């Protein structure tokens, strides 16, 4: 089975994976790297760049 990872924000497919033993396809919602960066959620290696909100 092919699994299409679709971005919640831009609705683009950002990853395709395969599961053995199943037929067909399915979509999984998530967020692509571009949208994560635009929203400020990208993985920053520098701890001084992290912000926390309540």
C-alpha positions, -999 to 999 in steps of 0.1 A, spaced: 0 0 0 12 35 -8 9 61 20 8 97 8 17 122 34 -3 154 27 5 188 42 -25 203 62 -15 238 52 -6 237 15 -22 204 6 9 192 -12 22 156 -10 55 159 9 64 122 13 54 88 -1 60 56 18 50 20 12 36 -6 36 42 -43 26 13 -67 26 -15 -42 19 -31 -32 -13 -43 3 -23 -34 37 -10 -42 61 18 -34 97 28 -20 108 61 -22 144 72 9 163 85 30 193 78 57 197 51 91 212 60 84 245 41 52 251 61 69 242 94 96 267 87 72 294 77 52 289 109 84 288 130 81 251 140 112 239 121 139 220 141 164 245 152 198 232 164 204 263 185 186 263 218 186 301 219 163 301 189 135 281 206 104 299 218 77 285 240 41 299 242 13 291 267 
